[in-house]
Amino acid sequence: MRISSSTYMNDPTEGEGLLELLNLQDLELENKVDCPDHNAFFACFSSRINDLNQFRLYGKENGVEASGCCLVFNKDGNWLKEPDVSVSFRSMAKKGDEYSREQPVEADISDADLEDVNLPLYQVAYIAYKDEYLAGDKCRIWLPSEDDQKFGIQLEPVGKNSSWHDFRIDELEKALKQLIDFFKEKSNINDEDREALEYIRYPLEYIRYLFKDFAFRDEEEFRLLKIEKIGSNKIEYCETTQSIYLPYADARDIVDEVILGTNYEKSGKGRKAEAFQHLMRKHYPNTKVSRSSLPINANPPIKKD
């Protein structure tokens, strides 16, 4: 499993929603700007299992919708833990920095391995722009205030504990209002203020990548997030995609179920569901294999010419 660069995600406004909410849009007028020292890398997950839209958008091979597969992790729902969020941003921490925390390391586990294991899973919140078609009950949070509703924030419940969800909503609203007030008081935003969103010396880090446009709300996304310095030996280059990425983990032993798409055998690649099931049962007998029966026809495969 790879953690891919944030630069070339399918959302062209990736990371900009929160900046707009805080009125911090980049206005680059120079002819030349410095490249960033660090980059954000994501591995994206969804709570929508065997979902038609997810299969159409992401579960496709050779351009054929619903010809890929859905990988199900933590099927029993035992993945909620108290995270160490500093792990995602440790590459940005300087030695002696107050946000750089050491954690115990067992003798047979390297620092890098331990960081990979402990990467926190973040839930993505969605930012809506208030208009005449957006119903007020779509968002629990309205900013900058209830009387001046310009932006709405949607955060889906996780689990069945409504009190915990209410607490999370209240804390998120409080934090966002503090951010708005902080930047509102600044008549001129200087580089030091901008670092409040970019560097680990502030407790805000790269949170802008944990907010997406409301148009993507149906994905109900969660993310593994890792910030890494450009030029780091941890970053690898893929010749096929001509892009950089972070290796994350061998996912073969941690997948609970593989759901093959409705059109798995219709991608033009000669895939056979029974062959896949045989190989999985032979090599990974603890992983369940099933077939999706979502109602979707196979569009013609993309031709090379």
C-alpha positions as CSV (number, residue, x, y, z in Angstrom):
1,M,0.0,0.0,0.0
2,R,1.3,3.4,-1.0
3,I,0.6,6.8,0.5
4,S,0.3,9.1,-2.5
5,S,1.2,12.7,-3.0
6,S,-1.5,15.4,-2.3
7,T,-0.4,17.4,-5.4
8,Y,-2.2,15.3,-8.0
9,M,-5.4,14.3,-6.2
10,N,-8.7,14.3,-8.2
11,D,-9.9,17.4,-6.3
12,P,-8.1,20.4,-7.9
13,T,-8.9,22.5,-4.8
14,E,-7.3,20.0,-2.4
15,G,-6.2,21.8,0.8
16,E,-7.7,25.2,-0.3
17,G,-11.2,24.9,1.4
18,L,-10.0,25.8,4.9
19,L,-7.8,28.6,3.6
20,E,-10.8,30.1,1.9
21,L,-12.8,29.7,5.1
22,L,-10.1,31.7,7.0
23,N,-9.8,34.2,4.1
24,L,-6.2,33.1,3.4
25,Q,-6.4,32.4,-0.3
26,D,-3.0,32.5,-1.9
27,L,-2.5,35.5,-4.1
28,E,0.7,34.7,-5.9
29,L,1.6,37.7,-8.1
30,E,5.3,36.9,-8.5
31,N,6.7,35.3,-11.7
32,K,8.6,32.8,-9.6
33,V,7.9,31.2,-6.2
34,D,10.0,28.8,-4.1
35,C,9.0,25.1,-4.1
36,P,7.8,23.8,-0.7
37,D,10.2,22.0,1.6
38,H,7.6,19.5,2.6
39,N,4.8,17.7,1.0
40,A,1.6,16.0,2.3
41,F,1.0,12.3,1.4
42,F,-2.4,10.6,1.8
43,A,-3.9,7.1,1.8
44,C,-7.6,7.5,1.4
45,F,-10.4,5.3,2.8
46,S,-14.2,5.4,2.8
47,S,-16.8,4.2,5.2
48,R,-19.0,3.5,2.2
49,I,-18.7,-0.3,1.7
50,N,-19.9,-1.9,-1.6
51,D,-21.1,1.6,-2.7
52,L,-22.2,2.2,-6.3
53,N,-20.7,5.7,-6.5
54,Q,-17.4,4.5,-5.0
55,F,-17.2,1.6,-7.5
56,R,-18.0,3.9,-10.4
57,L,-15.4,6.5,-9.5
58,Y,-12.5,4.5,-8.0
59,G,-13.2,0.7,-8.5
60,K,-12.5,0.6,-12.2
61,E,-9.9,-1.0,-14.4
62,N,-9.2,-0.1,-18.0
63,G,-11.9,2.6,-17.7
64,V,-14.7,0.1,-17.0
65,E,-16.8,1.1,-14.0
66,A,-17.2,-1.4,-11.1
67,S,-14.6,-3.7,-12.5
68,G,-12.2,-3.3,-9.6
69,C,-12.6,-4.3,-6.0
70,C,-13.5,-3.0,-2.6
71,L,-11.0,-3.8,0.2
72,V,-12.6,-4.0,3.6
73,F,-10.4,-3.3,6.7
74,N,-11.3,-3.6,10.3
75,K,-14.7,-5.2,9.5
76,D,-15.4,-5.7,13.2
77,G,-15.2,-2.0,13.9
78,N,-12.4,-2.2,16.5
79,W,-10.2,0.5,15.0
80,L,-11.1,3.5,17.2
81,K,-8.1,4.4,19.2
82,E,-6.6,7.5,20.8
83,P,-4.1,8.6,18.2
84,D,-0.7,10.2,18.5
85,V,-1.2,12.9,15.9
86,S,2.4,14.1,16.1
87,V,3.5,11.0,14.1
88,S,2.1,12.5,10.9
89,F,4.2,15.6,11.2
90,R,7.4,14.3,12.9
91,S,9.5,15.0,9.8
92,M,8.9,18.7,10.3
93,A,9.9,18.8,14.0
94,K,13.3,20.1,14.9
95,K,15.3,18.5,17.6
96,G,14.3,20.0,20.9
97,D,11.0,21.3,19.5
98,E,8.2,21.2,22.1
99,Y,6.0,19.3,19.6
100,S,8.6,16.6,19.0
101,R,7.8,13.8,21.3
102,E,9.8,10.7,21.7
103,Q,8.0,7.4,22.1
104,P,9.2,4.0,23.3
105,V,10.7,1.8,20.7
106,E,10.9,-2.0,21.2
107,A,14.2,-3.6,20.4
108,D,13.0,-5.4,17.3
109,I,11.1,-2.5,15.7
110,S,12.8,0.4,14.0
111,D,11.6,4.0,14.4
112,A,10.3,4.1,10.8
113,D,8.3,0.9,11.3
114,L,6.8,2.1,14.5
115,E,5.8,5.4,12.9
116,D,4.1,3.5,10.1
117,V,2.2,1.3,12.5
118,N,1.0,4.3,14.6
119,L,-0.1,6.7,11.8
120,P,-3.4,8.1,12.9
121,L,-6.6,7.8,10.8
122,Y,-8.3,11.2,10.4
123,Q,-11.9,11.8,9.5
124,V,-12.4,14.3,6.7
125,A,-14.8,17.2,7.3
126,Y,-16.6,18.8,4.4
127,I,-16.9,22.6,3.8
128,A,-20.1,23.8,2.1
129,Y,-20.7,27.3,0.6
130,K,-24.1,28.6,1.7
131,D,-26.5,29.1,-1.2
132,E,-30.3,28.9,-1.8
133,Y,-30.2,25.2,-2.5
134,L,-28.3,24.1,0.6
135,A,-30.7,23.0,3.4
136,G,-29.7,24.3,6.8
137,D,-29.9,20.8,8.4
138,K,-27.1,19.5,6.1
139,C,-24.5,21.0,8.3
140,R,-24.2,21.1,12.1
141,I,-21.7,24.0,12.1
142,W,-22.2,27.4,10.4
143,L,-19.5,29.9,10.1
144,P,-18.5,32.6,10.9
145,S,-21.6,32.6,13.0
146,E,-25.3,31.5,13.2
147,D,-26.3,35.0,12.2
148,D,-23.8,35.2,9.3
149,Q,-23.9,31.8,7.6
150,K,-21.4,31.7,4.8
151,F,-19.8,28.3,5.3
152,G,-21.2,25.1,6.6
153,I,-19.2,22.2,8.0
154,Q,-20.4,18.6,7.8
155,L,-18.9,15.9,9.9
156,E,-20.5,12.5,9.8
157,P,-21.0,10.5,13.1
158,V,-18.6,7.7,13.8
159,G,-20.2,4.8,15.7
160,K,-23.5,5.0,17.6
161,N,-22.5,7.2,20.5
162,S,-24.4,10.4,19.8
163,S,-23.0,12.2,22.9
164,W,-19.5,11.6,21.6
165,H,-20.4,13.0,18.2
166,D,-22.0,16.1,19.8
167,F,-18.8,16.6,21.7
168,R,-16.7,16.3,18.5
169,I,-18.9,18.8,16.7
170,D,-18.6,21.3,19.6
171,E,-14.9,21.0,19.8
172,L,-14.5,21.4,16.0
173,E,-16.7,24.4,15.9
174,K,-14.8,26.0,18.8
175,A,-11.4,25.4,17.1
176,L,-12.5,26.8,13.8
177,K,-13.9,29.9,15.4
178,Q,-10.7,30.4,17.2
179,L,-8.8,30.2,13.9
180,I,-11.2,32.7,12.2
181,D,-10.8,35.1,15.1
182,F,-7.0,34.7,15.1
183,F,-6.6,35.6,11.4
184,K,-9.3,38.2,11.5
185,E,-7.3,40.3,14.0
186,K,-4.3,40.3,11.7
187,S,-4.5,43.3,9.3
188,N,-1.6,42.0,7.3
189,I,-0.9,38.2,7.2
190,N,2.8,37.7,7.3
191,D,4.9,34.6,6.9
192,E,5.0,33.9,10.6
193,D,1.2,33.8,10.8
194,R,1.0,31.6,7.8
195,E,3.2,29.0,9.5
196,A,0.3,28.5,11.9
197,L,-1.2,26.3,9.2
198,E,2.0,24.8,7.9
199,Y,4.5,24.0,10.6
200,I,4.6,21.7,13.5
201,R,5.7,24.4,16.0
202,Y,2.0,25.3,16.0
203,P,-0.7,22.8,17.0
204,L,-2.5,23.3,13.7
205,E,-0.1,21.6,11.3
206,Y,-1.5,20.5,8.0
207,I,-5.1,20.3,9.1
208,R,-6.2,22.0,5.8
209,Y,-5.8,18.6,4.2
210,L,-8.5,17.2,6.5
211,F,-11.2,19.4,4.9
212,K,-12.7,18.8,1.5
213,D,-15.3,20.5,-0.7
214,F,-18.9,19.6,0.2
215,A,-19.2,18.1,-3.3
216,F,-17.2,15.1,-2.1
217,R,-19.4,14.5,1.0
218,D,-20.8,11.2,-0.3
219,E,-17.3,9.6,0.0
220,E,-17.4,9.8,3.8
221,E,-13.6,9.8,3.7
222,F,-10.9,9.0,6.2
223,R,-7.2,9.6,5.6
224,L,-3.8,8.4,6.7
225,L,-1.7,11.6,6.5
226,K,2.0,11.9,6.6
227,I,4.1,15.0,6.0
228,E,7.6,14.3,4.6
229,K,10.5,16.5,3.5
230,I,11.1,16.6,-0.2
231,G,14.4,14.8,-0.9
232,S,13.9,12.4,2.0
233,N,15.1,8.8,1.6
234,K,11.7,7.7,2.7
235,I,10.1,9.0,-0.5
236,E,10.2,6.8,-3.6
237,Y,9.7,7.4,-7.2
238,C,7.3,5.4,-9.5
239,E,8.5,5.0,-13.1
240,T,5.1,4.0,-14.3
241,T,3.1,7.0,-12.9
242,Q,6.1,9.3,-12.8
243,S,5.1,10.4,-9.3
244,I,6.5,10.2,-5.8
245,Y,4.9,8.3,-2.9
246,L,5.6,6.9,0.5
247,P,5.6,3.1,0.9
248,Y,3.2,2.3,3.8
249,A,2.5,-1.4,4.6
250,D,1.9,-4.8,3.2
251,A,-1.9,-4.9,3.2
252,R,-2.3,-8.6,2.2
253,D,-2.6,-9.9,5.8
254,I,-4.8,-7.1,7.1
255,V,-7.7,-7.2,4.6
256,D,-10.8,-8.8,6.1
257,E,-12.8,-9.0,2.8
258,V,-12.4,-8.4,-0.9
259,I,-15.6,-7.5,-2.7
260,L,-15.1,-7.9,-6.5
261,G,-17.0,-5.4,-8.6
262,T,-20.1,-6.3,-10.7
263,N,-18.0,-6.0,-13.9
264,Y,-14.8,-7.6,-12.6
265,E,-14.7,-10.0,-15.5
266,K,-15.6,-7.3,-18.1
267,S,-12.6,-5.0,-18.1
268,G,-11.0,-6.6,-21.1
269,K,-8.1,-7.8,-19.0
270,G,-9.2,-11.4,-18.9
271,R,-10.0,-11.4,-15.2
272,K,-11.7,-14.5,-13.8
273,A,-13.5,-14.3,-10.4
274,E,-13.2,-18.0,-9.6
275,A,-9.4,-17.8,-10.3
276,F,-9.1,-14.9,-7.9
277,Q,-11.1,-16.7,-5.3
278,H,-9.0,-19.8,-5.7
279,L,-5.7,-18.0,-5.2
280,M,-7.0,-16.0,-2.2
281,R,-8.3,-19.1,-0.5
282,K,-5.0,-20.9,-1.2
283,H,-2.7,-18.1,0.0
284,Y,-4.9,-16.0,2.3
285,P,-7.7,-18.3,3.6
286,N,-8.7,-15.9,6.4
287,T,-9.7,-13.2,3.9
288,K,-13.3,-13.5,2.6
289,V,-14.0,-13.0,-1.1
290,S,-17.4,-12.0,-2.4
291,R,-19.0,-10.6,-5.5
292,S,-20.9,-7.3,-5.7
293,S,-24.3,-7.4,-7.4
294,L,-24.8,-3.6,-7.7
295,P,-26.9,-2.8,-10.8
296,I,-24.5,-1.3,-13.3
297,N,-23.7,-2.2,-16.8
298,A,-20.1,-2.4,-18.1
299,N,-19.1,0.5,-20.3
300,P,-16.8,-0.5,-23.2
301,P,-13.1,-0.8,-22.2
302,I,-10.8,2.1,-23.1
303,K,-8.9,1.3,-26.4
304,K,-5.2,2.0,-26.7
305,D,-5.7,3.7,-30.1
